[in-house]
Amino acid sequence: MLDRPVILFDLDGTVLDSAPGIVSAQQQAMRDVGLPAADEALLRSDLGPPPAVLLARAGVPPHLVDDAVAAYRRHYLDQGIRDAALFPGVSEMLITLRRQYRLATATMKLISTAVPFLQHHGIHDHFEVIGGGQEGAPLDKSAIIEATMLTLGSPPPDQMIMVGDRATDIRGGRDHGLRTIAVSWGYGSRDELEASSPDAIVDRPSELPAVAARLLGRPA
């Protein structure tokens, strides 16, 4: 296994369509701290940043952000798992990739949240390492990728790919010399993805194995 190339996956918007649970948890968190819930369209307009950033943008004042984030995480872990769904074709894609690659996540989700999500949706065992945010640590994609690489045993960057649906995923991968694949079925716009200059953009999960093989110079 250790000589196989590695593919890192973002989760929200790449593997899981978790938008319904994220939005409803944000709305309930705002109600919990005594605020009217923000409009669903506003909350759906930018699903990539950490919860504190999202809630502040939605109108939560600074002195209530910590309480709102704690409430958000309670609601999201309780209901968000059931509201999320795998994007069509993702499970089959992971099964195909696992035959040739080591797979891991590099998600902005807390690891303590990511693990039950992956278990609930039956894909936890596809991933050798669940990389993500840590309690009390800044939620930074580049730092999460670096920590995940260390846990994997520091594979050669030229034998790694970062897959994600937002510009932060692509920039984070490039920070560490990884090849990058952007997926168009998630929460980032086409313009955002093209501006981030990934090595490739794929429109369907079934396309990703062949693109990964091409980028790493392996047989399809």
C-alpha positions, 0 to 999 in steps of 0.5 A: 500500500505504501508505494501507491499514489495518494488521492485526498478528498474534500467532503462537503460538495465533493463526496457529500451533498451536505448543503441541506443539513448545513443550512438547517443547522445554521438556521437553528443555531441562529434561533438558539442565540435569539436571532431570526434565521437567515434566508436559505438562499443567502446561506447556500450562496457560500458553503465552503468557509468554517462555521464561524465565518458563515454565521458571521456573514449571515448576521451573527454579531461577534459576541454571539458567534462562539455560542452559535457555532456550538449550537450549529455543531450540535444540530449538524451532527444530530440532523445533518448526517441524515440530511446529507447524501452521497453525490450520484456515482461517488461510491462507485468512483471510490471503489474503483480508485481504491484498487490503485490508490491510497485514499484519504480525506482533507476536509474542513469538517472536524474529524470528530464530525467527519467520521460518523458522517462517513460511517453513516453513509457507508464509505468510511472504510474506503479511506485510510486516513480521515484528515480534517479539522481539530478542536481548538485549531484554526480551520485552514485547508492548507494546514489540514492537507499538511497534517493529513500528509504527515499522518499518511507518512509524508508521501512524495507530493508528486504522487498525490492529488487533491480533489475538491469543489472550491478554490480553497481546495485547489490552492491548498493542494498547490501549497504542498506541490500536489496535483489538483482536480476540481469537481464541478458538481459541488458548491463552487461556480465554474468561474471560481474553479477555472480561476483557481487553475486546477490541473483538471476539472471533471464534471462526473465522478466516473471521469475522475479515475482516468483523469487521476491516472493521466495526471500521475502517469499511470495506466488508466 
